[in-house]
Amino acid sequence: MSVGLVPTMGALHEGHLSLVRRARAECDRVVVSIFVNPTQFGPTEDYATYPRTLDADLSALEQLGVDAAFSPSAEAMYPPGGITSVHIQGTLGGSLEAVSRPGHLDGVALVVTKLFVAARPDRAYFGAKDAQQCAMVTRLAADLDTGVAVIECPTVRDSDGVALSSRNAYLDAGQRARAGAIPAGLAAAACRFGAGQRAALELLSPVRAALETAGLDIDYVALVEPDGFTDVEIAGPGCKILVAATIGSTRLIDTLRLGVDEAPLVCGAPQQECNGSS
Ligand code: PAF
């Protein structure tokens, strides 16, 4: 009897539901956790305001034939007096999200470890958009001999190319339009890669340009190899372009897996890069 786990923080959207459908198709039993995990939020981040839509989430999961939904309280998950943490080291634990959001990856590692212990899954499903999280959890599952296969599932995008995220709900209409610069930049990079460009500088420059033109506050734009997340100067298939940028007070991240993901379809985007003239 195989068990599939889909860990979520709720406010479920089509991206989460695609993970649930995949788990449903591949596993005998499907468990979905809904838990806004306090240990992965920094003191100035949006833990208190993170969207919570439990009733709607549960009814969506019921319709997909999920066997169990696990929605513990913070007190049940973290009883007072706990002294155990999970610390991620190496490049994965010391770059990009780990630098921008100190403690975030360790908080994700702790809750995912606890969820693995609680649900004892054979497979656990994560979205590729959170690329560093995926790579970290994959390594954690192996390092701790959990026996859990971590399945990285493709990013689901809206019709304007913007990756689905519960935090998109924070954007007003103008900000939402500007968020389209992220998939537009990634689409330009994908086109350059498709046309044979392999140099990091050339692949990343249209991404940076798109974000700057739209007035986004860039946290990082990086090209990394997929497992250890070290920077690469020459890209190969499977390398990832990672973006983190802020619009107003909303921080968005996105990822393109070169040679794996389709170029995001972007309405009204600078697709002229696709003619291979990079
Ligand atoms: O990706 C998320 O929604 C969260 O980081 C996760 C994996 C559910 C852990 O809280």
py3Dmol code that shows the C-alpha trace and the ligand (Angstrom):
import py3Dmol

protein = """\
ATOM      1  CA  MET A   1       0.000   0.000   0.000  1.00  0.00           C
ATOM      2  CA  SER A   2       1.791   3.169  -1.153  1.00  0.00           C
ATOM      3  CA  VAL A   3       1.256   6.510   0.577  1.00  0.00           C
ATOM      4  CA  GLY A   4       1.677   9.872  -1.144  1.00  0.00           C
ATOM      5  CA  LEU A   5       2.107  13.056   0.887  1.00  0.00           C
ATOM      6  CA  VAL A   6       1.452  16.544  -0.450  1.00  0.00           C
ATOM      7  CA  PRO A   7       2.705  19.083   2.102  1.00  0.00           C
ATOM      8  CA  THR A   8       1.015  22.493   1.781  1.00  0.00           C
ATOM      9  CA  MET A   9       0.371  25.657   3.742  1.00  0.00           C
ATOM     10  CA  GLY A  10      -3.186  25.775   2.430  1.00  0.00           C
ATOM     11  CA  ALA A  11      -4.772  28.571   0.369  1.00  0.00           C
ATOM     12  CA  LEU A  12      -4.795  25.865  -2.267  1.00  0.00           C
ATOM     13  CA  HIS A  13      -4.582  26.811  -5.931  1.00  0.00           C
ATOM     14  CA  GLU A  14      -4.289  24.844  -9.138  1.00  0.00           C
ATOM     15  CA  GLY A  15      -0.558  24.361  -8.516  1.00  0.00           C
ATOM     16  CA  HIS A  16      -1.257  22.489  -5.275  1.00  0.00           C
ATOM     17  CA  LEU A  17      -4.120  20.596  -6.873  1.00  0.00           C
ATOM     18  CA  SER A  18      -1.842  19.402  -9.671  1.00  0.00           C
ATOM     19  CA  LEU A  19       0.409  17.847  -7.005  1.00  0.00           C
ATOM     20  CA  VAL A  20      -2.616  16.184  -5.400  1.00  0.00           C
ATOM     21  CA  ARG A  21      -3.814  14.813  -8.749  1.00  0.00           C
ATOM     22  CA  ARG A  22      -0.378  13.375  -9.453  1.00  0.00           C
ATOM     23  CA  ALA A  23      -0.225  11.799  -5.989  1.00  0.00           C
ATOM     24  CA  ARG A  24      -3.731  10.421  -6.495  1.00  0.00           C
ATOM     25  CA  ALA A  25      -2.671   8.862  -9.811  1.00  0.00           C
ATOM     26  CA  GLU A  26       0.520   7.322  -8.392  1.00  0.00           C
ATOM     27  CA  CYS A  27      -0.314   6.257  -4.817  1.00  0.00           C
ATOM     28  CA  ASP A  28      -2.877   4.031  -3.073  1.00  0.00           C
ATOM     29  CA  ARG A  29      -3.422   6.519  -0.262  1.00  0.00           C
ATOM     30  CA  VAL A  30      -3.029  10.302  -0.461  1.00  0.00           C
ATOM     31  CA  VAL A  31      -2.448  12.539   2.555  1.00  0.00           C
ATOM     32  CA  VAL A  32      -2.407  16.331   2.244  1.00  0.00           C
ATOM     33  CA  SER A  33      -1.081  18.472   5.075  1.00  0.00           C
ATOM     34  CA  ILE A  34      -2.366  22.007   5.534  1.00  0.00           C
ATOM     35  CA  PHE A  35      -0.206  23.851   8.014  1.00  0.00           C
ATOM     36  CA  VAL A  36       1.048  27.427   7.962  1.00  0.00           C
ATOM     37  CA  ASN A  37       4.404  26.614   9.481  1.00  0.00           C
ATOM     38  CA  PRO A  38       5.607  29.344  11.851  1.00  0.00           C
ATOM     39  CA  THR A  39       9.219  28.140  11.906  1.00  0.00           C
ATOM     40  CA  GLN A  40       9.788  28.998   8.250  1.00  0.00           C
ATOM     41  CA  PHE A  41       8.712  32.648   8.535  1.00  0.00           C
ATOM     42  CA  GLY A  42      11.090  35.412   9.604  1.00  0.00           C
ATOM     43  CA  PRO A  43       9.992  37.890  12.296  1.00  0.00           C
ATOM     44  CA  THR A  44       9.071  40.564   9.725  1.00  0.00           C
ATOM     45  CA  GLU A  45       7.405  38.172   7.270  1.00  0.00           C
ATOM     46  CA  ASP A  46       3.753  37.419   6.576  1.00  0.00           C
ATOM     47  CA  TYR A  47       3.002  34.533   8.981  1.00  0.00           C
ATOM     48  CA  ALA A  48       0.074  36.390  10.580  1.00  0.00           C
ATOM     49  CA  THR A  49      -1.464  37.498   7.297  1.00  0.00           C
ATOM     50  CA  TYR A  50      -0.738  34.412   5.186  1.00  0.00           C
ATOM     51  CA  PRO A  51      -4.068  33.447   3.553  1.00  0.00           C
ATOM     52  CA  ARG A  52      -5.966  30.775   5.456  1.00  0.00           C
ATOM     53  CA  THR A  53      -8.895  29.166   3.594  1.00  0.00           C
ATOM     54  CA  LEU A  54      -9.338  25.833   5.370  1.00  0.00           C
ATOM     55  CA  ASP A  55     -12.981  25.137   4.487  1.00  0.00           C
ATOM     56  CA  ALA A  56     -12.471  25.772   0.782  1.00  0.00           C
ATOM     57  CA  ASP A  57      -9.239  23.762   0.856  1.00  0.00           C
ATOM     58  CA  LEU A  58     -10.908  20.759   2.466  1.00  0.00           C
ATOM     59  CA  SER A  59     -13.758  20.750  -0.010  1.00  0.00           C
ATOM     60  CA  ALA A  60     -11.307  20.926  -2.951  1.00  0.00           C
ATOM     61  CA  LEU A  61      -9.377  17.986  -1.490  1.00  0.00           C
ATOM     62  CA  GLU A  62     -12.532  15.974  -0.942  1.00  0.00           C
ATOM     63  CA  GLN A  63     -13.455  16.435  -4.591  1.00  0.00           C
ATOM     64  CA  LEU A  64     -10.065  15.061  -5.608  1.00  0.00           C
ATOM     65  CA  GLY A  65     -10.562  11.932  -3.499  1.00  0.00           C
ATOM     66  CA  VAL A  66      -7.868  12.653  -0.936  1.00  0.00           C
ATOM     67  CA  ASP A  67      -7.857  10.041   1.841  1.00  0.00           C
ATOM     68  CA  ALA A  68      -6.732  12.254   4.714  1.00  0.00           C
ATOM     69  CA  ALA A  69      -6.129  15.936   5.349  1.00  0.00           C
ATOM     70  CA  PHE A  70      -3.833  16.807   8.246  1.00  0.00           C
ATOM     71  CA  SER A  71      -4.277  20.301   9.634  1.00  0.00           C
ATOM     72  CA  PRO A  72      -2.665  20.498  13.065  1.00  0.00           C
ATOM     73  CA  SER A  73      -2.497  23.591  15.255  1.00  0.00           C
ATOM     74  CA  ALA A  74       0.883  25.235  15.766  1.00  0.00           C
ATOM     75  CA  GLU A  75       0.782  24.091  19.407  1.00  0.00           C
ATOM     76  CA  ALA A  76       0.179  20.475  18.408  1.00  0.00           C
ATOM     77  CA  MET A  77       2.985  20.588  15.885  1.00  0.00           C
ATOM     78  CA  TYR A  78       5.418  22.399  18.165  1.00  0.00           C
ATOM     79  CA  PRO A  79       4.595  21.666  21.815  1.00  0.00           C
ATOM     80  CA  PRO A  80       6.277  24.078  24.216  1.00  0.00           C
ATOM     81  CA  GLY A  81       9.772  23.101  25.298  1.00  0.00           C
ATOM     82  CA  GLY A  82      10.876  21.554  21.994  1.00  0.00           C
ATOM     83  CA  ILE A  83      14.675  21.591  21.630  1.00  0.00           C
ATOM     84  CA  THR A  84      15.213  19.935  18.258  1.00  0.00           C
ATOM     85  CA  SER A  85      15.985  21.705  15.001  1.00  0.00           C
ATOM     86  CA  VAL A  86      17.097  20.586  11.558  1.00  0.00           C
ATOM     87  CA  HIS A  87      19.953  22.616  10.088  1.00  0.00           C
ATOM     88  CA  ILE A  88      20.752  22.594   6.379  1.00  0.00           C
ATOM     89  CA  GLN A  89      24.416  23.067   5.553  1.00  0.00           C
ATOM     90  CA  GLY A  90      26.485  23.380   2.399  1.00  0.00           C
ATOM     91  CA  THR A  91      25.679  25.571  -0.580  1.00  0.00           C
ATOM     92  CA  LEU A  92      22.001  24.695  -0.382  1.00  0.00           C
ATOM     93  CA  GLY A  93      21.866  25.869   3.212  1.00  0.00           C
ATOM     94  CA  GLY A  94      23.966  28.970   2.690  1.00  0.00           C
ATOM     95  CA  SER A  95      22.892  30.626  -0.548  1.00  0.00           C
ATOM     96  CA  LEU A  96      19.961  32.423  -2.187  1.00  0.00           C
ATOM     97  CA  GLU A  97      16.816  31.743  -0.090  1.00  0.00           C
ATOM     98  CA  ALA A  98      18.969  30.839   2.918  1.00  0.00           C
ATOM     99  CA  VAL A  99      20.667  34.241   2.727  1.00  0.00           C
ATOM    100  CA  SER A 100      17.568  36.283   1.925  1.00  0.00           C
ATOM    101  CA  ARG A 101      15.366  34.521   4.469  1.00  0.00           C
ATOM    102  CA  PRO A 102      17.591  33.427   7.369  1.00  0.00           C
ATOM    103  CA  GLY A 103      16.153  30.367   9.093  1.00  0.00           C
ATOM    104  CA  HIS A 104      13.575  29.734   6.356  1.00  0.00           C
ATOM    105  CA  LEU A 105      15.063  26.556   4.901  1.00  0.00           C
ATOM    106  CA  ASP A 106      15.779  25.155   8.363  1.00  0.00           C
ATOM    107  CA  GLY A 107      12.135  25.800   9.270  1.00  0.00           C
ATOM    108  CA  VAL A 108      10.955  23.996   6.136  1.00  0.00           C
ATOM    109  CA  ALA A 109      13.372  21.147   6.865  1.00  0.00           C
ATOM    110  CA  LEU A 110      12.025  20.763  10.400  1.00  0.00           C
ATOM    111  CA  VAL A 111       8.366  20.687   9.418  1.00  0.00           C
ATOM    112  CA  VAL A 112       8.953  18.399   6.436  1.00  0.00           C
ATOM    113  CA  THR A 113      10.883  15.989   8.669  1.00  0.00           C
ATOM    114  CA  LYS A 114       8.008  15.996  11.162  1.00  0.00           C
ATOM    115  CA  LEU A 115       5.465  15.458   8.355  1.00  0.00           C
ATOM    116  CA  PHE A 116       7.521  12.564   6.983  1.00  0.00           C
ATOM    117  CA  VAL A 117       7.539  10.984  10.459  1.00  0.00           C
ATOM    118  CA  ALA A 118       3.788  11.577  10.893  1.00  0.00           C
ATOM    119  CA  ALA A 119       2.618  10.344   7.483  1.00  0.00           C
ATOM    120  CA  ARG A 120       5.378   7.803   6.652  1.00  0.00           C
ATOM    121  CA  PRO A 121       4.921   8.456   2.932  1.00  0.00           C
ATOM    122  CA  ASP A 122       6.543   6.514   0.115  1.00  0.00           C
ATOM    123  CA  ARG A 123       6.425   9.594  -2.095  1.00  0.00           C
ATOM    124  CA  ALA A 124       6.179  13.308  -1.336  1.00  0.00           C
ATOM    125  CA  TYR A 125       5.193  15.879  -3.940  1.00  0.00           C
ATOM    126  CA  PHE A 126       6.633  19.407  -4.215  1.00  0.00           C
ATOM    127  CA  GLY A 127       6.325  22.169  -6.813  1.00  0.00           C
ATOM    128  CA  ALA A 128       9.382  22.965  -8.950  1.00  0.00           C
ATOM    129  CA  LYS A 129       8.853  26.719  -8.495  1.00  0.00           C
ATOM    130  CA  ASP A 130      10.326  26.438  -4.983  1.00  0.00           C
ATOM    131  CA  ALA A 131      13.497  25.030  -6.481  1.00  0.00           C
ATOM    132  CA  GLN A 132      15.824  25.360  -3.506  1.00  0.00           C
ATOM    133  CA  GLN A 133      13.189  23.831  -1.242  1.00  0.00           C
ATOM    134  CA  CYS A 134      12.847  20.883  -3.655  1.00  0.00           C
ATOM    135  CA  ALA A 135      16.582  20.308  -3.839  1.00  0.00           C
ATOM    136  CA  MET A 136      16.944  20.649  -0.071  1.00  0.00           C
ATOM    137  CA  VAL A 137      14.081  18.236   0.705  1.00  0.00           C
ATOM    138  CA  THR A 138      15.414  15.709  -1.808  1.00  0.00           C
ATOM    139  CA  ARG A 139      18.787  15.753  -0.067  1.00  0.00           C
ATOM    140  CA  LEU A 140      17.222  15.725   3.413  1.00  0.00           C
ATOM    141  CA  ALA A 141      15.120  12.670   2.517  1.00  0.00           C
ATOM    142  CA  ALA A 142      18.290  10.840   1.459  1.00  0.00           C
ATOM    143  CA  ASP A 143      20.515  12.070   4.300  1.00  0.00           C
ATOM    144  CA  LEU A 144      18.019  11.006   6.967  1.00  0.00           C
ATOM    145  CA  ASP A 145      17.383   7.613   5.304  1.00  0.00           C
ATOM    146  CA  THR A 146      13.672   8.332   5.173  1.00  0.00           C
ATOM    147  CA  GLY A 147      13.062   6.148   2.137  1.00  0.00           C
ATOM    148  CA  VAL A 148      10.784   8.902   0.800  1.00  0.00           C
ATOM    149  CA  ALA A 149      10.987   9.582  -2.938  1.00  0.00           C
ATOM    150  CA  VAL A 150      10.703  13.341  -3.459  1.00  0.00           C
ATOM    151  CA  ILE A 151       8.809  14.116  -6.658  1.00  0.00           C
ATOM    152  CA  GLU A 152       9.400  17.542  -8.220  1.00  0.00           C
ATOM    153  CA  CYS A 153       6.324  18.569 -10.208  1.00  0.00           C
ATOM    154  CA  PRO A 154       6.135  21.229 -12.951  1.00  0.00           C
ATOM    155  CA  THR A 155       5.180  24.792 -12.101  1.00  0.00           C
ATOM    156  CA  VAL A 156       1.605  25.711 -12.949  1.00  0.00           C
ATOM    157  CA  ARG A 157       1.226  29.178 -14.468  1.00  0.00           C
ATOM    158  CA  ASP A 158      -1.666  31.550 -14.939  1.00  0.00           C
ATOM    159  CA  SER A 159      -2.685  32.690 -18.422  1.00  0.00           C
ATOM    160  CA  ASP A 160      -0.310  35.686 -18.100  1.00  0.00           C
ATOM    161  CA  GLY A 161       2.598  33.340 -17.376  1.00  0.00           C
ATOM    162  CA  VAL A 162       2.864  34.243 -13.702  1.00  0.00           C
ATOM    163  CA  ALA A 163       3.556  31.165 -11.570  1.00  0.00           C
ATOM    164  CA  LEU A 164       0.662  30.317  -9.274  1.00  0.00           C
ATOM    165  CA  SER A 165       1.417  31.215  -5.663  1.00  0.00           C
ATOM    166  CA  SER A 166      -0.756  31.826  -2.632  1.00  0.00           C
ATOM    167  CA  ARG A 167       1.091  35.146  -2.267  1.00  0.00           C
ATOM    168  CA  ASN A 168      -0.203  36.385  -5.659  1.00  0.00           C
ATOM    169  CA  ALA A 169      -3.353  37.291  -3.707  1.00  0.00           C
ATOM    170  CA  TYR A 170      -1.391  40.177  -2.152  1.00  0.00           C
ATOM    171  CA  LEU A 171      -0.859  41.886  -5.538  1.00  0.00           C
ATOM    172  CA  ASP A 172      -3.096  44.706  -6.756  1.00  0.00           C
ATOM    173  CA  ALA A 173      -3.930  44.890 -10.476  1.00  0.00           C
ATOM    174  CA  GLY A 174      -0.967  47.094 -11.350  1.00  0.00           C
ATOM    175  CA  GLN A 175       1.468  44.958  -9.394  1.00  0.00           C
ATOM    176  CA  ARG A 176       0.030  41.842 -10.955  1.00  0.00           C
ATOM    177  CA  ALA A 177       0.677  43.239 -14.437  1.00  0.00           C
ATOM    178  CA  ARG A 178       4.273  44.033 -13.453  1.00  0.00           C
ATOM    179  CA  ALA A 179       4.714  40.500 -12.067  1.00  0.00           C
ATOM    180  CA  GLY A 180       4.435  39.345 -15.680  1.00  0.00           C
ATOM    181  CA  ALA A 181       8.001  40.573 -16.117  1.00  0.00           C
ATOM    182  CA  ILE A 182       9.226  37.474 -14.261  1.00  0.00           C
ATOM    183  CA  PRO A 183       7.882  34.875 -16.724  1.00  0.00           C
ATOM    184  CA  ALA A 184       8.679  37.254 -19.589  1.00  0.00           C
ATOM    185  CA  GLY A 185      12.326  37.339 -18.541  1.00  0.00           C
ATOM    186  CA  LEU A 186      12.405  33.577 -18.066  1.00  0.00           C
ATOM    187  CA  ALA A 187      10.777  33.078 -21.468  1.00  0.00           C
ATOM    188  CA  ALA A 188      13.488  35.200 -23.074  1.00  0.00           C
ATOM    189  CA  ALA A 189      16.161  33.125 -21.327  1.00  0.00           C
ATOM    190  CA  ALA A 190      14.489  29.889 -22.429  1.00  0.00           C
ATOM    191  CA  CYS A 191      14.475  31.124 -26.004  1.00  0.00           C
ATOM    192  CA  ARG A 192      18.146  32.019 -25.842  1.00  0.00           C
ATOM    193  CA  PHE A 193      18.931  28.575 -24.401  1.00  0.00           C
ATOM    194  CA  GLY A 194      16.835  26.966 -27.144  1.00  0.00           C
ATOM    195  CA  ALA A 195      18.816  28.922 -29.733  1.00  0.00           C
ATOM    196  CA  GLY A 196      22.066  27.482 -28.380  1.00  0.00           C
ATOM    197  CA  GLN A 197      23.185  30.158 -25.928  1.00  0.00           C
ATOM    198  CA  ARG A 198      24.921  28.589 -22.910  1.00  0.00           C
ATOM    199  CA  ALA A 199      26.737  31.502 -21.238  1.00  0.00           C
ATOM    200  CA  ALA A 200      25.250  32.463 -17.875  1.00  0.00           C
ATOM    201  CA  LEU A 201      25.709  36.183 -18.492  1.00  0.00           C
ATOM    202  CA  GLU A 202      23.780  35.992 -21.770  1.00  0.00           C
ATOM    203  CA  LEU A 203      21.020  33.837 -20.295  1.00  0.00           C
ATOM    204  CA  LEU A 204      20.537  35.969 -17.209  1.00  0.00           C
ATOM    205  CA  SER A 205      20.748  39.412 -18.806  1.00  0.00           C
ATOM    206  CA  PRO A 206      17.231  39.365 -20.364  1.00  0.00           C
ATOM    207  CA  VAL A 207      15.798  38.210 -17.053  1.00  0.00           C
ATOM    208  CA  ARG A 208      17.415  41.079 -15.168  1.00  0.00           C
ATOM    209  CA  ALA A 209      16.414  43.518 -17.921  1.00  0.00           C
ATOM    210  CA  ALA A 210      12.760  42.465 -17.793  1.00  0.00           C
ATOM    211  CA  LEU A 211      12.625  42.831 -14.014  1.00  0.00           C
ATOM    212  CA  GLU A 212      14.387  46.189 -14.039  1.00  0.00           C
ATOM    213  CA  THR A 213      12.151  47.560 -16.786  1.00  0.00           C
ATOM    214  CA  ALA A 214       9.069  46.614 -14.774  1.00  0.00           C
ATOM    215  CA  GLY A 215      10.532  48.268 -11.675  1.00  0.00           C
ATOM    216  CA  LEU A 216      10.773  45.097  -9.607  1.00  0.00           C
ATOM    217  CA  ASP A 217      13.165  45.056  -6.699  1.00  0.00           C
ATOM    218  CA  ILE A 218      15.554  42.199  -7.565  1.00  0.00           C
ATOM    219  CA  ASP A 219      16.694  39.985  -4.728  1.00  0.00           C
ATOM    220  CA  TYR A 220      18.584  37.548  -6.933  1.00  0.00           C
ATOM    221  CA  VAL A 221      18.725  36.231 -10.472  1.00  0.00           C
ATOM    222  CA  ALA A 222      20.963  33.172 -10.601  1.00  0.00           C
ATOM    223  CA  LEU A 223      21.917  30.219 -12.767  1.00  0.00           C
ATOM    224  CA  VAL A 224      22.754  27.103 -10.754  1.00  0.00           C
ATOM    225  CA  GLU A 225      23.352  23.411 -11.250  1.00  0.00           C
ATOM    226  CA  PRO A 226      20.323  21.468 -10.078  1.00  0.00           C
ATOM    227  CA  ASP A 227      21.547  19.455  -7.087  1.00  0.00           C
ATOM    228  CA  GLY A 228      24.070  21.437  -5.057  1.00  0.00           C
ATOM    229  CA  PHE A 229      22.912  24.845  -6.314  1.00  0.00           C
ATOM    230  CA  THR A 230      26.402  26.118  -7.068  1.00  0.00           C
ATOM    231  CA  ASP A 231      26.576  28.928  -9.643  1.00  0.00           C
ATOM    232  CA  VAL A 232      27.505  27.892 -13.162  1.00  0.00           C
ATOM    233  CA  GLU A 233      28.994  30.034 -15.931  1.00  0.00           C
ATOM    234  CA  ILE A 234      28.096  27.645 -18.721  1.00  0.00           C
ATOM    235  CA  ALA A 235      24.610  26.122 -18.551  1.00  0.00           C
ATOM    236  CA  GLY A 236      23.688  22.557 -19.369  1.00  0.00           C
ATOM    237  CA  PRO A 237      20.241  20.959 -19.571  1.00  0.00           C
ATOM    238  CA  GLY A 238      18.640  20.752 -16.131  1.00  0.00           C
ATOM    239  CA  CYS A 239      20.454  23.828 -14.810  1.00  0.00           C
ATOM    240  CA  LYS A 240      18.027  26.246 -13.222  1.00  0.00           C
ATOM    241  CA  ILE A 241      17.473  29.954 -13.517  1.00  0.00           C
ATOM    242  CA  LEU A 242      16.190  31.219 -10.188  1.00  0.00           C
ATOM    243  CA  VAL A 243      14.480  34.534  -9.609  1.00  0.00           C
ATOM    244  CA  ALA A 244      13.420  36.282  -6.417  1.00  0.00           C
ATOM    245  CA  ALA A 245      12.004  39.790  -6.623  1.00  0.00           C
ATOM    246  CA  THR A 246       9.748  42.054  -4.649  1.00  0.00           C
ATOM    247  CA  ILE A 247       6.793  44.068  -5.892  1.00  0.00           C
ATOM    248  CA  GLY A 248       5.563  46.471  -3.248  1.00  0.00           C
ATOM    249  CA  SER A 249       5.834  44.318  -0.148  1.00  0.00           C
ATOM    250  CA  THR A 250       5.224  41.011  -1.926  1.00  0.00           C
ATOM    251  CA  ARG A 251       8.191  38.751  -2.565  1.00  0.00           C
ATOM    252  CA  LEU A 252       7.796  36.352  -5.490  1.00  0.00           C
ATOM    253  CA  ILE A 253      10.087  33.550  -6.608  1.00  0.00           C
ATOM    254  CA  ASP A 254      10.166  31.632  -9.860  1.00  0.00           C
ATOM    255  CA  THR A 255      12.303  29.012 -11.570  1.00  0.00           C
ATOM    256  CA  LEU A 256      13.017  27.831 -15.083  1.00  0.00           C
ATOM    257  CA  ARG A 257      14.604  24.414 -15.602  1.00  0.00           C
ATOM    258  CA  LEU A 258      16.638  24.864 -18.771  1.00  0.00           C
ATOM    259  CA  GLY A 259      15.895  22.262 -21.410  1.00  0.00           C
ATOM    260  CA  VAL A 260      13.162  20.804 -19.202  1.00  0.00           C
ATOM    261  CA  ASP A 261      10.455  23.457 -18.836  1.00  0.00           C
ATOM    262  CA  GLU A 262       8.632  25.007 -21.737  1.00  0.00           C
ATOM    263  CA  ALA A 263       9.260  28.734 -22.050  1.00  0.00           C
ATOM    264  CA  PRO A 264       6.446  30.359 -20.045  1.00  0.00           C
ATOM    265  CA  LEU A 265       3.701  31.603 -22.359  1.00  0.00           C
ATOM    266  CA  VAL A 266       3.586  35.315 -21.803  1.00  0.00           C
ATOM    267  CA  CYS A 267       0.928  37.681 -23.122  1.00  0.00           C
ATOM    268  CA  GLY A 268       2.410  40.793 -24.720  1.00  0.00           C
ATOM    269  CA  ALA A 269       5.936  39.824 -23.668  1.00  0.00           C
ATOM    270  CA  PRO A 270       9.189  40.633 -25.414  1.00  0.00           C
ATOM    271  CA  GLN A 271       9.185  37.345 -27.329  1.00  0.00           C
ATOM    272  CA  GLN A 272      11.388  38.829 -30.058  1.00  0.00           C
ATOM    273  CA  GLU A 273      14.255  37.042 -28.280  1.00  0.00           C
ATOM    274  CA  CYS A 274      12.758  33.802 -29.600  1.00  0.00           C
ATOM    275  CA  ASN A 275      14.004  34.415 -33.116  1.00  0.00           C
ATOM    276  CA  GLY A 276      17.353  33.078 -31.991  1.00  0.00           C
ATOM    277  CA  SER A 277      19.086  36.410 -32.443  1.00  0.00           C
ATOM    278  CA  SER A 278      20.646  36.373 -29.003  1.00  0.00           C
TER     279      SER A 278
END
"""
ligand_1 = """\
10
PAF
O 6.018 24.955 -0.053
C 5.305 25.093 0.962
O 4.118 25.361 0.861
C 5.935 24.903 2.328
O 7.243 25.386 2.357
C 5.874 23.458 2.836
C 6.683 22.521 1.967
C 4.424 22.986 2.873
C 6.441 23.369 4.253
O 5.720 24.168 5.138
"""
view = py3Dmol.view(width=600, height=400)
view.addModel(protein, "pdb")
view.setStyle({"model": 0}, {"cartoon": {"style": "trace"}})
view.addModel(ligand_1, "xyz")
view.setStyle({"model": 1}, {"stick": {}})
view.zoomTo()
view.show()
